[in-house]
Every structure is written in structure tokens, then in C-alpha cells.
């Protein structure tokens, strides 16, 4: 156990983790200024996926958890009125839902990448990238049905006209709808870039290891 910890907590890994964490915080805070309908778009899914690909399933999960925590914090400080209403009406379930969808959005894409990359790394990146918004939105929608009354009231509180609309329509179209499609498009577009970044960084790391071993082998 101690050997694993020493191997992971190197200056390089800590630096990468800090960079990804900073990107998640910044992108989530900035997303408050770029929203469609009610739910803010999750640009943070891109660094979460990239972190999981480069540093493994554990890091992807940690970054996803951080995402969930930041969503809660931004609501508490008043930057997300929709989630704040959910917290006030169903605090325990809302916290659980935010953390669950965040962790899953980091864990599942990282696992899929690890499995598929053994056969085709480009396909693995593509699948991981499109999986993140599907998991994030899918879990939110499933949870929203459990507290559908809270969701309907939350939508109404922020000015969405819910008169005559079913809870299913409000959740799927009003809450997820356009936001999910935009997030999915962003991740699909970013897939080639993620693949390139992934290859470049892994190649650099591989070259450094080769130089290190070559230097050590010299008499």
C-alpha cells in the first residue's frame, strides 16, 4: 500500500491533478455565465475525462467527485438558483444526486477508456468523451423523477412556465434537453483534441522514462 502511494504522489502527478482540479473549478464557475434553459452546461466534463484517461480510473473518480462538490458549493453561495432550490427542498437527496452523477461521470468514462484503449485508443477517447455527458445527464434525470415535485417547483421558481406541462416533459425537455445536446456536441468535438493531447503527453512521459533508464544504464 505504501509503495502505491509513493508511486502515485509524485511531483508530476500532483501537478497534473492540481491543474485538472483548477480547470474544473474555473470552468464550473464560468459556466454560470453560459447557460441554456435552466441547468448550467458542464464544460468541466472535458478535463474530467482527460484526467481519467491520462492518470487512471482513481483520478477520474476524484475529479468527478470534485465536480459534484463544486456544483453544491456554487448553489450554496447563490450562483445556481435551480440547484439551490433543490437543496432547500430536498437537501440530502440533492447532495447525494450531485455527488453520484459527478463521481459516475468521472469513473465510468475512465473505465471504458482503459478497457477499449487496449484495442483502439482513438475509439476509446471518443467513447469516453461521449459517455461523460450521457452518464451525467442520465443520472440527473433518473434522480429528478424521484423528486419530480421538487424539480417542477424549482423550475417554476426560476421563471419556467410549468402550467399544463407534465413532470416528465419538464424534466426531460426543460431540465436536460438542449443542455444535454450541447454538452454532448462539445465532448464529441473535443474528442480529436483529447486524443491528440493524450498521445502527446503519453509520448513525452514515455521519452522521459526511456532517457532515465538510458542514463542509469550508462557505465
Secondary structure, 3 states (H helix, E strand, C coil): CHHHHHHHCCHHHHHHHHHHHHHHHHHHHHHHHCECCCCECCCCHHHHHHHHHHHCHHHHHHHHHHHHHHHHHHHHCCCCHHHHHHHHHCHHHHHHHHHHHHHHHHHHHHHHHHHHCCCCHHHHHHHHHHHHHHHHHHHHHHHHHHCHHHHHHHHHHCCCCCCCCCHHHHHHHHHHHHHHHHHHHHHHHHHHHHHHHHHHHHHHHHHHHHHHHHHHHCC
